[in-house]
Amino acid sequence: MRRRTTPFRTGIMCAVLIAVVFVGVQLTAVTGRDSPDSKNYISYALSLSGESRTSATAHAIDYVCADQAERPPTWIPWSGNGRPTETPRECVRRLTASAAYWTRQGNTSGMTGPFLNSRFMAIYEARPGYPLLLVPFIAAFGLVWGIWLAGVTVAVAGSLCVLAALRTSGATRPAALTGQALYLTLPTGATAMRPMADGLTMACTAGVVLGCALTLNGKRRAGTALVVGGLLSAFLARYSQALLLAAVLTGAFAGLAWYRKRHSRPTRPALGLFALCGVLTIVMQTTTHVLGWPTGQDSAQDLLTHHYRRPDVASPWTHFIERELTFWPAWLQHQLTHPELLIALALAAWALVRRPAVLGLLASATALSGLLNQAGHPNLAIMNDYRLIVLVWFLPILVIPLLTAARGHGAGRLREDGSADSVGAGGVGPPPFTGSAAPRECGAAERRRARSAVPLSVTERPLGGSTQKPARGTTRRLHDPASEDHSSMP
């Protein structure tokens, strides 16, 4: 007997299909995605694998020089780094000589290779998360395929967290699948595939968003575990970005708790997340201070002294603000000539107006942390690169899919304490599902009853708490809240 395909099973197959297509496209460009920072992470991972510092440095140089000679197909968006300006042999010779020079200058210890002075390399010594992720992949599959598979893993994991966050928030399956596809096709997917810590940071961020959505939806244990695990993992990958994300979420949940209290709505989940993110912010900041990791002032000096190659600036923040005033007009001009991000943000703003929801608040907070991260690095030399501001793309990724949902159904609602609740800016709950307005995704039993066309007398309870009976004579498409699982995935 042939098994009937359920909507849940269809959703699973669609999510797998999207991931398979993404992996197939990435197979056309296994290499060619390195950045100037890649050799730092790779040498760190090789040192963790047990190689000597000299061997790890040499293998990292060989990898990045061979990688620079290959470029992904131009039809893969946001994946190319430009044509190489030197041959692999010239690249190896240059980087080997540079490592020998900085070794003579005193950079003789650490997990990363001596690619620059010790003060600059301390930035990467404080980011063990991505190298730790690479270790098992490199051990099992070798350097080239291990790095590629690690990129695929974090990219697909991040997309699945986005899909689950949308479903948890009440989005329809097509909307959630749209969010997954957007994550993999926009610069988030291309950035995740690059051999840097940004892909792991984005996957952790997506996990934090999912955890917040679960907590607000009443699943506090699973949600809390995801928030804590995601922020701490992101802290090990890029602690500055994790700190910004935790701090912004703390402010966002404080505002949400105030809004809910003002409108006589449940505030416990929002207050719990406010306290959780606030405590994690303090813990991460304290840990950074205790371990002596580089601070914001060190980052400013890095920018102003060209990676500490010149003496420190006496008043760094004055010059830093001048750099900010120069950077943002140039950045905006670049965005106007390459308006992909501006168009995506405009669509996201439109979606927020049409579908106000707490998911929009989470997406906006995440995007703001990405904007603050870029503000901390006003470097004109990397203005064309999305990786520092990549979390801004979470706003269109999480919000635009809500436009695909019919009004009043799957529009990003979050349920608290077992009751459906539209928690957007408007604060208007969805209408009761009665008669022909019942959702399409009803249970099998309800569909069998509906085909019999026997009138039923059903009482629905809308958000306000009053009861409302369906109009007489309506054919029943009975809506049972238990039969519509907004939190199922995908």
N, C-alpha and C positions, 0 to 999 in steps of 0.2 A: 504493500500500500504506500502510495506516494505521500511524503510528509508535506503538509501545507506550510508555505513560507509566511511567517508572521512579520508584522512591521518591525519588531525588534531585531529579528534575524536579518531582515533586509537592510536595516540601518548598520548592523555589524558588517555586512558584506560591502556596503558602500564605503564605510570608513576604511576597511582593508584595501579596497580598490584605489581609493585616493592615495593611501600610503604607498601602495605598489607602484602606481604611476609616478609618484615623486621619486621613489628609489630608482625606477627605470631611467628617468631623465638624468638623475645624478650619476648613473653608471657611464654616461657619455663623457663625463669629466671627473675622473677619479682624482686627478691631481690638477695643479694650476690655481689653487685658491689661497696660497700662503700670503701672509702680510709681514711687515718688518718685525712684528712681535712673535711670530710663529716659532722662530728658532729658540726663543726664551722658554716657551712652554714645553717644546719638544725636548730640549736638553734637560729640563727639570724632570720630565717624565722618565727619560732614560737614566738619569741619576737615581731616581726612585726605584728603577728596575734593577739596580745593582751595578750599573756600569760606572767606571771611573769618570771623573769630571772631564778629563782629556778625551776619552772615548765618546762620551755623551756629546761633547762640543763638536767633535769631528763628524759624528753621524747626523747631528742636527744641521750642520752646514751642508753636508752632502744632500740631505733631504730638501732643504729650502732652495738650494741652487738648481737641483734637478726639477723641482716644482715650478720655479720661475720660468723655466724654458718651455713649459706647456701652459696653454691658455684654454679655458673652457670655450665651447662654441658660443659665438656671439648671440645666438638666439636664446640662450639661458640668461634671463634678466638678472642684473645686479650681481653677477658672479665673476666678472673679469677684473683683473688688476692692471690692465694695460700691457703692452708688448714689452718683453724683456729688453733691457738696454745693454746687456752683456751676455757672453756665452757662459754655460755652466762652469767651464774651467776657470774663466776669469772671475766668476763669482766666488768659487771655492778659494782661489788664491787671495782675493781681497778680504774675505771674512776670516780666513785663517791668519792672515797677517794682522788683522784688527784684534783678534782674540789674543795673539801673542803680545801685541802692544799693551793691551789693558792688563794682561797678566804681569808684565814688567812694571806697570803703574800701581800694582798693589792689589788687584782683584784676584786673589789666590784661593778664596774659599767660597762656599755656597753651593746650592743645588743647581743653579742655572750656569750656563756657560759664561765666560768672561767677555761678553760682547760689547760691554761699555763699562763705565766706572761703577764701583761697588754701590755708591749711593743710588744710582739709577736702577741697578739690577735688584736692589732691595724691594722695589715696587713689585717685581714678579716673584721674588722669594716669598712675599706675603699673599700669594695666590695659589695655594696648593691644590685647590679643588679640581681644576681641569687636568693637570698632570696626573693626579690620582685616578681620575676617570680613564686616562689613556693607558695606564699601566697594564691592566688585564687585556685590553684590545691589542696592544703592541705585542705582548707576550704570546697571544694566541694566533694572531694573523700577520705579524710583521709590521714594519713601520708604515708603509704606504697604505695597505688595506686596513690596518688597525686604526689609523687616524681617520680614514674615510668612514669606516663603520661606526666609529664613535660619533662622528658628525651626523650620520643617518639616525643613530639611536636618539640623540638629544633632539633632533629636529622632529622626528615622528612622535616622541614622548611629549614634547611641547604642544604639538598639534592635537594630540588626544586629550591633553588637559584642557585645551581651549574647547574642544567638542564637549567634554564632560561638564565644563563650567556653564556652557550655554544650555545644555539639557537640564542641569540642576536648577538653573534660573528660570526654567519654564519655556525655553525656546523649543520650537518644533524640530523634528529630526532634519528636515531640509535646511533649516536655519543653522543648526549645529554643524551639519556637514559643510555648509558654506563657510562657516568660521574656520573649520579645519583646513579647507582648501585655501582660504585666504592666508592662513598662517604659513603654509608651505610655498605659496607662489609669490607672496610679497617679500620684501627684503629680509623679513624674519627668517624665512627658510634658507635663503642664500647665506645669510650671516651665520646661521647655525652650522652650516657645512664648512665654514672656514676653520682652520686649526688654531682657534683662539678660545678664550674663556667665555666669550659672549654667548655662544650657543647654549652652554650649560646654564648660564645665568638666566637666559630667556626661558628655558624649560623649567627652572626652579620658580621663576616669576609666574609662569602659567599655573604651576602647582599651587602657589600661594593664592592666586585668584580663585582657583577651584576650591581651595580650603575655606576661603572667606565665604564663597557662595554656599558651601555645604553647612557652615556654621550658622549663617543667616537662615538657612532652610531647615534648621532644627537638628541637623546631624552634627552635634558639637564635638564628639570625640574624634571622628574621622576628620572633620574640618580643622580642629585644633592641631592634630598631628601633622596635617599637610602644611598648615601655616608655619608651624615651628620648624618642621623638616625642610620646607622650601626656603625659608629665610636663612636658616643656618647653613644650608648647602650653598645658597647664593653668596653668603658671607665668605665661605672658603674659596669660592670661585672669583668673585670681585667684591671685596668687602665694602668699598665705597658705594657701589650701586645698591647693595643690600641695605646699607644704612639709610640711603635716600628713600628707598621703597618703604622700609619699615616706618620711617618718620612721617612720610606723606600719608600712608595708610592710617597711622595714629590720628592725624588731623582729620582725615576723611571720616573715620568712625566716630570721632567726637562730634563732628557736625551732624552725622546721621542720628546719633543718639539724641542730640538736642532737638532735631527736627521731629523725631518720633515722640519725644516727650511733649512737645508743643501741640502735637496733633493727637495726643492720648492713644498712642500706639505702643506695642511692646518695645522696650528699650534694652532688655537684658542681653540679647545676642550682640547688639552693636556696642554696648558697654563692655562686654566680655572681650570682643575683638580690639576695642580701644585699649583696654588694659594689657592684653596679650602683646599687641604690636608695640605699645609703649615700653613694656618691660624688655622686650627683645631689642629695642633700639638702645636702651640703656646698657644692656648686657654686651651688645656688640661694640658699642662705643668704648665701654670700659675695657673689653678684651683688646681692642686696638691699641689703647693707651698702655696697657700692661705689657703687651708684646713688643711695644716700640715700633709698630708699623708706621709707614709714612702717613702724614696727615694732610689736610687741605693746604696748609702753608707750604709743605714740601712739594705738593703738586703745582702750586703757583710758582715756586722757585724753579721747578723743572721746566715749566713753560718759558719763563723769563730768562733763564740762563742756558737755554738750548741743551737740556739734559745734563745740567750741572757742569758744563764744560767751561763756563765763565763764572766769575765770583758772584756770590749771592747778592741780590738787589736789596738795598737798605729798606725801602718801603714797598714791599711786594704788592700789597693790596691796591695801592694807588695805580701802579702800572697795570695790574691785573684788570682793574675796572676800565682802563683805557683800551686794553685789548678787547674787552667785552663790547665796548662801544664801536670798535672797528669791526668786530667779527659779525655781529648780528645783522647789520645792514647788508654786508657782503653775502651772508648766508641767505637772507631773504631774496636778494637779487638772483642768487643761484637757483633758489626754489621756484622763482617766477619763470625762469628759463627751462627748468625741469620740474614741472608742476605736479608730479605724481603724488607727493606727500600732501600738498595743499588740496588737491582734488579729493584725496581719501579723507582728509580731515573735514572738508566741507560736507561730504556725504555723511560722515559720522555725526557732525553737528545736526544735520537734518534728521538723522535717525534718532538722536537724543530728543529732539523736539517732538517727533511723532510717537516715539516709544520711550518715555521717561521710565527708568528702572534703576534699581540698585546696581545692576550689572554695569550700567553706564557710569555710576559713581566709581566702581572698582576699576573700570577701564580708564576713566579720566585720571584717577590717582596714579595708576601705573604709568600712563603717558606723561604725567607731570614729573614723575621721578626720572624718566628718560630725558625730558627737557632740562631738568636740573643737572643731570650728568653731563650733558653737552655744554651747559653753561659753565661747568667746572673745567672745561677744556676748550677755551676759545682759540683754537689753533687753526689758522687759515689754511695750513698745509693739508689738513685732513677734512676740510669742509665738504668735499664731495663724497665722503664715506659715511654711510648710514650707521655704522656699528655703535658709535657713542650715543646716538639718539634713537637707537632701534626700538626701544620700549614705547616710543610714541606711536608706533604702528599698532600697538595693542588696542588703541582706541577704535580705529576703523575695523580691526579684526573682530572685536567683541561686540560692536554696536551695529555695524552695517547689516549683519545677518538678521537682525531683528526686523528689518524692513520687509523681509520675505514672509513674515507671519501675518495672518489675518488679524485685523484689529479686534482686540478683546480676547485673543487666544494665543498663547505662546509668546507674548510680547515682553518677555524678560521678567515675569513676575517671580517673586521669591515668597515662599510660604514660611511663616514663623509659628512655632507652637502648634503645628498641625493644621493651620487655617491658611487658605490661599490669600494672598495679599499683594496688591500692586503698590510697591513702595517707591515709586518714582516721585518726581517733583510735584506732579499734579495730585498725587494721592487719591486717585479715583480707582476704585476696585472694578474688576470685570463684572459684567452682568451675569445673572444666574443662567446656567445652561438649561433651557427647557425647550421642549418641542423641537422644531427644526433647527434651533440654534445650538443643539448639542454638538460636542466635538466629534470629529470623525474617528478619533482614536479611542473607541469604546472597546470594552472587553468582548470576548467571543460570545458569552452568554447574552449580553445586551444586544449584540447583532442578531442572534437567533430570535430573541423576543421581538425585535423590531420588524423582522421579516414576517412574523405572524400577524402584524398590524392589529393587535388587540389593544384597545385603549387601557391605559393604566392611570391610576390616581397617585401621583408622586409629589412629595413635598420637597422643595429645594431650599437651602439656607444660604442666602447671599452673605456678603461681607458684613453688612450692617447688623446681621443677627435676626432679621425678621424673616418670616416664612412666606413663600410665594408659591401658589399652585399653578401648574401649566394651564393654558387656555383649554376650554372644553373642546373636544373633538380633534385635538392635535394627535398625530401619529407619534407614538413614543419612540424616541431615541433616548432611552434613559441614560442620564449621566450619573455615574457612581464615582465619587472622588477617589475611591480606592482603585478603580479600574483605569484611571489616567495617571500614570506614573511619570511625573515630570522629572524625577530624579534618575530614571533609568538611562542607561547609556548604551549606544549612542542615541 
